[in-house]
Amino acid sequence: MDLHFDLISLHFIELIRSRKCTEALEFGQKKLTPFGKVSKYVEKLEDFMALLAYEEPEKSPMFHLLAPEYRQNVADSLNRAILAHANLPAYSSLERVIQQSTVVRQYLQQEVDKAFLDK
């Protein structure tokens, strides 16, 4: 259900980004309104709808919803769902190696910084 909500809300945001506010409002009323009955979605819905109040939504307090990171998070969730449905691991071996090497690098950097500060 969360992924469904995220995908619908992403479409809503793309309509706003394209300055199709009337279409976004109609889409929101038709597709997002049912989620308003579920308390965990209410705050997000308010944020999405608030974007309509701004002539330049990218300058609104909810600008983060228009950021590429939000779109990427939804895409990542969709990819994980597809992989889970296909009984495949959520992350490839290469992704796991990169994640592990990043953690090791961060740890080593902290140790170097700590050793440097102790001197």
C-alpha positions in Angstrom: 0.0 0.0 0.0 2.8 2.4 0.8 4.4 1.9 -2.6 1.1 2.5 -4.3 0.7 5.7 -2.4 4.2 6.8 -3.2 3.8 6.2 -6.9 0.5 8.1 -7.0 1.9 10.9 -5.0 5.0 11.0 -7.3 2.7 11.5 -10.3 0.9 14.3 -8.4 4.3 15.9 -7.7 5.3 15.6 -11.3 2.1 17.4 -12.4 2.9 20.2 -10.0 6.5 20.4 -11.2 5.1 20.7 -14.7 2.9 23.6 -13.5 -0.3 21.6 -14.3 -2.0 22.6 -11.1 -5.6 22.1 -12.3 -4.7 18.7 -13.5 -2.8 18.0 -10.3 -5.8 19.0 -8.2 -8.2 16.8 -10.2 -5.7 13.9 -10.0 -5.3 14.5 -6.3 -9.0 14.6 -5.6 -9.5 11.4 -7.6 -6.5 9.3 -6.6 -5.1 10.7 -3.4 -8.4 11.4 -1.5 -9.0 7.8 -0.5 -5.7 7.8 1.3 -7.0 10.6 3.6 -9.0 8.0 5.5 -5.7 6.4 6.7 -4.1 8.4 9.4 -0.5 7.5 8.4 -1.0 9.3 5.1 -2.8 12.5 6.3 0.4 14.5 7.1 2.0 13.6 3.8 -1.2 14.4 1.9 -1.3 17.8 3.6 2.2 18.5 2.4 1.4 17.4 -1.1 -1.7 19.5 -1.3 0.1 22.5 0.2 2.4 22.6 -2.8 -0.6 23.8 -4.8 -0.8 26.9 -2.7 2.6 28.2 -4.0 3.2 29.9 -7.3 6.7 28.5 -7.1 6.4 25.2 -5.2 10.2 24.7 -5.3 10.4 27.7 -2.9 7.8 26.3 -0.5 8.6 24.7 2.8 7.8 21.4 1.1 10.4 21.8 -1.6 12.0 18.5 -0.6 9.1 16.7 -2.2 10.2 18.1 -5.6 13.8 17.1 -5.1 15.3 14.3 -7.2 16.0 12.5 -3.9 12.3 12.0 -3.3 11.9 10.5 -6.8 14.9 8.3 -6.3 13.6 7.0 -3.0 10.3 6.0 -4.6 12.2 4.4 -7.5 14.4 2.4 -5.0 11.3 1.2 -3.2 9.7 0.1 -6.5 12.9 -1.7 -7.5 13.0 -3.5 -4.2 9.4 -4.5 -4.5 10.0 -5.9 -8.0 13.0 -7.8 -6.9 11.2 -9.2 -3.9 8.3 -10.3 -6.1 10.8 -12.1 -8.3 12.4 -13.7 -5.2 15.7 -11.9 -6.0 17.9 -10.1 -3.4 17.1 -6.5 -2.9 20.7 -5.5 -3.5 23.1 -7.0 -6.0 26.5 -8.4 -4.8 28.2 -5.4 -6.2 25.9 -3.0 -4.3 26.6 -5.0 -1.1 30.4 -4.7 -1.7 30.1 -1.0 -2.3 28.0 -0.6 0.9 30.5 -2.6 2.9 33.5 -0.8 1.6 31.9 2.6 2.3 31.3 1.6 5.9 34.8 0.3 6.3 36.2 3.5 4.7 34.1 5.7 7.1 35.3 3.6 10.1 38.9 3.9 9.0 38.6 7.6 8.5 37.1 8.0 12.0 40.0 6.0 13.4 42.5 8.1 11.6 40.8 11.3 12.8 40.7 9.9 16.4 44.4 9.0 16.2 45.2 12.4 14.8 43.3 14.2 17.6 44.9 12.1 20.3 48.4 13.3 19.4 
